[in-house]
């Protein structure tokens, strides 16, 4: 890949900052990494959108496992999971065009041909609106939170809330339940999910598979979601069925584990 295009990958990365060329090399060079992009003939050196993929043995629960320095690459033929961990739109003028859906589906087909042992296609996705929504819920006395749960979550106002392990674990358990409620009940106009990333993947036919706490401990991750990330599963035989459920009924297709979390107390 020409250096000028790689330089634009660094510049346009919108989900997990690529710090420099060494950081880019760590994401692209290992045998268990892939990057796919759409280009237009009239914009030869300008990617329209790109997706970064990690090949793993199992579904990851934290972004640090995928982008930290010093990781041991996995032999590609040993991978069973393809993880879409960053999708970046590069051209703001084309933001309303759904290139992402087309790209993911094309990448899945390409990976299936290249690596037939892959069985699972998932994302590790940010939850950009969660912290803002939860802040409002904490102030709403008639909401779903109990008084004692509000008291537990008050620690989120302290920058070092993860320093005490016991407190952190208690908060993370509650954050997982709150996040499940967020995905299943928080709505934007037209009964669509409030979360924009959820709208994208559910609209593509994915299923909300798992909620991961402590998954993104970067400054941005803690600010936008208190560290929560989620996995969306692209279950190939059910993609069309899931897409129709969302498009026709605005149904949030979610795993039983996520639904149980939303109903849990204590």
C-alpha positions as CSV (number, residue, x, y, z in Angstrom):
1,X,0.0,0.0,0.0
2,X,1.4,3.4,-1.0
3,X,2.8,5.6,1.9
4,X,0.4,8.5,1.1
5,X,-2.6,6.2,1.6
6,X,-1.2,4.8,4.9
7,X,-0.7,8.3,6.1
8,X,-4.3,9.1,5.5
9,X,-5.3,5.9,7.4
10,X,-3.5,7.5,10.4
11,X,-5.2,10.8,9.9
12,X,-8.7,9.5,9.3
13,X,-8.8,6.9,12.1
14,X,-11.8,8.0,14.1
15,X,-12.3,5.4,16.8
16,X,-8.9,4.5,18.3
17,X,-6.2,7.0,17.6
18,X,-3.2,5.8,15.6
19,X,-0.3,7.7,17.3
20,X,2.4,7.3,14.7
21,X,3.9,5.1,12.0
22,X,5.0,2.5,14.6
23,X,1.5,2.3,15.9
24,X,0.1,1.8,12.4
25,X,2.7,-0.9,11.7
26,X,1.5,-2.8,14.8
27,X,-2.0,-2.7,13.6
28,X,-1.3,-3.7,10.0
29,X,1.8,-5.9,9.8
30,X,1.1,-8.9,12.0
31,X,-0.4,-12.0,10.4
32,X,-3.5,-11.7,12.4
33,X,-4.4,-8.2,11.2
34,X,-6.2,-6.9,8.2
35,X,-7.4,-3.5,6.9
36,X,-10.0,-3.1,4.1
37,X,-11.1,0.2,2.4
38,X,-13.4,1.4,-0.3
39,X,-12.0,3.8,-2.9
40,X,-13.7,5.7,-5.8
41,X,-12.0,5.9,-9.2
42,X,-12.1,9.7,-9.1
43,X,-10.5,9.8,-5.7
44,X,-7.7,7.3,-6.2
45,X,-5.6,8.2,-3.2
46,X,-8.5,9.0,-0.9
47,X,-10.2,6.2,1.0
48,X,-14.0,6.6,1.4
49,X,-14.2,4.3,4.5
50,X,-12.0,1.7,6.0
51,X,-12.3,-1.1,8.6
52,X,-9.6,-2.6,10.8
53,X,-9.9,-6.3,11.6
54,X,-8.2,-8.5,14.2
55,X,-8.1,-12.3,13.9
56,X,-8.5,-13.9,17.3
57,X,-9.1,-17.2,19.0
58,X,-12.2,-15.9,20.8
59,X,-14.4,-12.9,21.1
60,X,-12.5,-10.1,22.8
61,X,-13.8,-8.2,25.8
62,X,-11.4,-5.2,25.7
63,X,-9.7,-3.0,23.1
64,X,-6.4,-3.1,24.9
65,X,-6.0,-6.7,23.9
66,X,-6.1,-5.7,20.2
67,X,-4.1,-2.4,20.0
68,X,-1.6,-2.5,22.9
69,X,2.1,-2.9,22.3
70,X,3.8,-6.2,22.7
71,X,1.0,-8.6,21.7
72,X,1.8,-12.0,20.3
73,X,0.4,-12.4,16.8
74,X,-1.9,-15.4,16.2
75,X,-1.3,-17.6,13.1
76,X,-4.0,-16.7,10.7
77,X,-5.1,-20.3,10.2
78,X,-5.5,-20.7,13.9
79,X,-8.0,-17.8,14.1
80,X,-11.7,-18.6,14.6
81,X,-13.0,-15.1,15.1
82,X,-12.8,-12.0,12.9
83,X,-13.2,-8.8,15.0
84,X,-14.1,-5.5,13.3
85,X,-12.7,-3.1,15.9
86,X,-12.6,0.2,14.0
87,X,-14.7,1.6,11.2
88,X,-13.8,5.1,10.0
89,X,-15.6,7.3,7.5
90,X,-13.1,9.4,5.7
91,X,-15.1,11.9,3.6
92,X,-17.5,14.0,5.6
93,X,-19.4,15.0,2.5
94,X,-20.4,11.4,2.0
95,X,-21.5,10.7,5.6
96,X,-25.1,10.0,4.7
97,X,-24.2,7.1,2.3
98,X,-24.1,3.7,3.9
99,X,-20.7,2.5,2.7
100,X,-20.1,0.8,6.1
101,X,-22.8,-1.8,5.6
102,X,-21.5,-2.7,2.1
103,X,-17.9,-2.8,3.3
104,X,-18.6,-5.1,6.3
105,X,-20.5,-7.6,4.2
106,X,-17.9,-7.6,1.5
107,X,-15.1,-8.1,4.0
108,X,-17.0,-11.0,5.6
109,X,-17.2,-12.7,2.2
110,X,-13.5,-12.0,1.5
111,X,-12.4,-13.4,4.9
112,X,-14.5,-16.5,4.5
113,X,-12.8,-17.2,1.2
114,X,-9.3,-16.6,2.6
115,X,-9.7,-18.2,5.9
116,X,-12.5,-20.9,5.8
117,X,-11.9,-21.9,9.5
118,X,-13.3,-18.6,10.7
119,X,-16.6,-19.2,12.4
120,X,-17.5,-16.0,14.1
121,X,-17.7,-12.4,12.9
122,X,-18.1,-9.7,15.6
123,X,-17.3,-6.1,16.4
124,X,-15.8,-4.6,19.4
125,X,-17.7,-1.3,19.4
126,X,-17.8,1.9,21.4
127,X,-20.9,3.2,23.1
128,X,-20.6,6.9,22.5
129,X,-23.8,8.1,24.1
130,X,-23.9,6.0,27.2
131,X,-22.3,8.2,29.8
132,X,-24.4,11.2,28.8
133,X,-27.6,9.1,29.0
134,X,-26.7,7.6,32.3
135,X,-25.9,11.1,33.8
136,X,-29.5,12.1,33.0
137,X,-30.9,8.8,34.5
138,X,-29.0,9.4,37.7
139,X,-30.8,12.7,38.1
140,X,-34.2,11.3,37.4
141,X,-35.9,10.1,40.6
142,X,-38.7,8.4,38.7
143,X,-36.3,6.4,36.5
144,X,-35.3,2.8,36.8
145,X,-32.4,3.3,39.2
146,X,-32.9,2.6,42.9
147,X,-31.6,5.1,45.4
148,X,-28.8,2.7,46.5
149,X,-27.8,2.3,42.9
150,X,-27.6,6.1,42.4
151,X,-25.4,6.1,45.5
152,X,-23.1,3.5,44.0
153,X,-22.9,5.4,40.7
154,X,-22.1,8.7,42.4
155,X,-18.5,7.4,42.5
156,X,-18.4,8.0,38.7
157,X,-18.0,11.7,39.4
158,X,-14.6,11.0,40.8
159,X,-11.7,10.7,38.3
160,X,-10.1,7.8,40.2
161,X,-13.2,5.7,40.6
162,X,-11.4,2.6,39.2
163,X,-8.5,2.8,41.8
164,X,-10.3,0.8,44.4
165,X,-10.8,-2.7,43.0
166,X,-13.8,-3.7,45.1
167,X,-15.6,-0.5,44.3
168,X,-14.7,-0.7,40.7
169,X,-16.2,-4.2,40.4
170,X,-19.4,-3.2,42.1
171,X,-19.7,-0.2,39.7
172,X,-18.9,-2.3,36.7
173,X,-21.6,-4.8,37.5
174,X,-24.1,-2.0,37.7
175,X,-22.8,-0.3,34.6
176,X,-23.4,-3.5,32.7
177,X,-27.1,-3.6,33.7
178,X,-27.5,0.1,33.0
179,X,-25.9,-0.4,29.5
180,X,-28.3,-3.2,28.7
181,X,-31.2,-0.9,29.7
182,X,-29.7,1.8,27.5
183,X,-29.6,-0.3,24.4
184,X,-33.0,-1.9,24.9
185,X,-35.0,1.1,26.1
186,X,-33.3,4.4,25.2
187,X,-34.9,5.8,22.0
188,X,-34.3,8.5,19.5
189,X,-36.7,9.8,16.9
190,X,-38.7,7.2,15.1
191,X,-38.3,4.6,17.9
192,X,-34.7,4.0,16.8
193,X,-32.1,3.2,19.4
194,X,-30.5,6.3,20.9
195,X,-27.0,4.9,20.3
196,X,-25.7,5.8,16.8
197,X,-23.3,2.8,16.6
198,X,-26.2,0.5,17.6
199,X,-28.3,1.9,14.8
200,X,-25.6,1.2,12.3
201,X,-24.9,-2.4,13.3
202,X,-28.5,-3.4,14.0
203,X,-29.5,-1.9,10.7
204,X,-26.9,-4.1,9.1
205,X,-28.5,-7.2,10.6
206,X,-26.1,-7.7,13.5
207,X,-27.2,-8.8,17.0
208,X,-26.2,-7.1,20.2
209,X,-24.2,-10.0,21.7
210,X,-22.3,-8.9,24.8
211,X,-21.7,-5.9,27.0
212,X,-18.1,-5.5,28.3
213,X,-17.2,-3.3,31.2
214,X,-13.6,-2.0,31.7
215,X,-13.2,-2.5,28.0
216,X,-11.8,0.9,26.9
217,X,-9.8,2.7,29.6
218,X,-8.6,5.5,27.4
219,X,-9.6,9.0,28.3
220,X,-12.1,9.1,25.5
221,X,-13.5,5.7,26.5
222,X,-14.1,6.6,30.1
223,X,-15.6,9.9,29.2
224,X,-18.1,8.6,26.6
225,X,-19.1,5.3,28.1
226,X,-17.3,4.8,31.5
227,X,-15.2,2.2,29.8
228,X,-18.1,0.1,28.3
229,X,-17.8,-1.5,24.9
230,X,-20.0,-4.1,23.2
231,X,-19.8,-6.9,20.7
232,X,-22.2,-7.0,17.8
233,X,-22.4,-10.5,16.2
234,X,-22.8,-10.9,12.5
235,X,-24.5,-14.3,12.5
236,X,-24.5,-14.9,8.7
237,X,-27.6,-17.1,8.4
238,X,-29.7,-14.6,10.4
239,X,-28.4,-11.3,9.1
240,X,-31.4,-10.8,6.8
241,X,-33.9,-11.8,9.4
242,X,-32.3,-9.4,12.0
243,X,-32.2,-6.6,9.5
244,X,-35.9,-7.0,8.8
245,X,-36.8,-7.1,12.5
246,X,-35.0,-3.8,12.9
247,X,-36.1,-2.1,9.7
248,X,-39.8,-3.1,10.1
249,X,-40.4,-3.1,13.8
250,X,-37.3,-1.2,15.2
251,X,-36.6,-4.3,17.2
252,X,-33.2,-4.4,19.1
253,X,-32.1,-7.9,18.4
254,X,-30.1,-8.9,21.4
255,X,-28.7,-12.0,23.0
256,X,-30.5,-13.6,26.0
257,X,-27.6,-12.6,28.2
258,X,-28.1,-8.9,27.3
259,X,-31.8,-9.2,27.9
260,X,-31.3,-10.8,31.3
261,X,-28.9,-8.0,32.3
262,X,-31.5,-5.4,31.5
263,X,-34.0,-7.2,33.8
264,X,-31.6,-7.9,36.7
265,X,-31.6,-6.2,40.0
266,X,-29.0,-6.1,42.8
